[in-house]
């Protein structure tokens, strides 16, 4: 019999009877994992877990409000110069002239349309005569586009250009597509303006 097998030595080492099981060392956890997650004791963590859902709901509400306001801000008659300021009216009449010259020459029907818009504008008689005298001269489109400083005016610029020209002529359609790009108009707004003015590109 070895020293470790002697009953007296085992009793001195572990205490109790030699047949009793050895004591469990202290400092070692005795709980057996069950595999089930513990309940979250941090309520803040639970709330933070819902943030992606809340952010998505908020983003949808903001987008819906933006789209409603966007359509409310659009003019019901964007080609009507009667509600334009004198500065806007001058720019928009010149925009019509630029569209009319896009095919190389302004014809009599285009000139008549522009004169009709000019008569309904808020410009006084002197301004109208001065502007009308320059209509048959080609206009610099880039110079005109640089004066467009807000989305509403951009939409009106495009709308009056639509009103000035023969919308069925291929060259005019190409010009209008280019103009919409230069003005940075959203595609859905272009479609709406085209339909409003009787054109489907």
Residue, then its C-alpha position, 0 to 999 in steps of 0.5 A: x500500500x502506498x502512502x496516498x492509499x493509507x487511510x490516515x494520510x487521506x483523512x489528513x489531506x481531505x478530512x472526513x472518512x476515506x470513503x467520502x468524496x473529496x470536497x469541491x475546491x472553493x472559488x469555482x462556480x458550481x452552477x451548470x449553464x442551462x443554455x438559456x440567455x439571462x434576462x437583460x437587467x439593463x432596460x436602456x439596452x432594450x430600448x436601444x435595440x429598437x433604434x433601427x426600427x424607430x429610425x426607419x419609421x421617422x425617415x418614412x414620415x420625413x420623406x412623406x412630408x417632403x413629397x407632400x410639400x414638394x407637390x404643394x410648392x409646384x405651380x399649378x400654372x407654371x407657364x403663366x407669367x402673370x404671377x411672376x415678378x418683373x425680374x422672373x418675367x424678363x428671364x422667362x421671356x428670354x427662356x422662351x426665345x432661347x427655346x424658339x431659336x433652338x432649331x436655328x430660327x424663330x418662326x411666326x407661331x413661336x414669336x406669337x406665343x412669346x408675345x402673348x406671354x409677354x402681354x400677360x406679364x407684370x412688365x410695364x409697356x416700356x420693358x415689354x417693348x425693349x424685351x420684344x425688340x430683342x426676341x428675334x436675336x439668339x439667346x445664350x442659354x448658359x447665361x440664362x440658366x446661371x440666373x436660375x437660383x431656386x427649384x421653383x424658377x427652374x420648373x417655370x423656366x422649363x414650362x415656358x420653354x415647353x409653351x414656346x415651341x412646337x413640341x412635336x418637332x424632334x429637335x425641340x424634344x431633344x432641346x427640352x431633354x437637354x434643358x431639363x438636365x441643365x436645370x437639374x429637374x427631377x425626372x418625376x417633375x419633368x414627366x408631370x410638367x410634360x403631361x401638364x403642357x401636353x407633351x410626353x417625351 
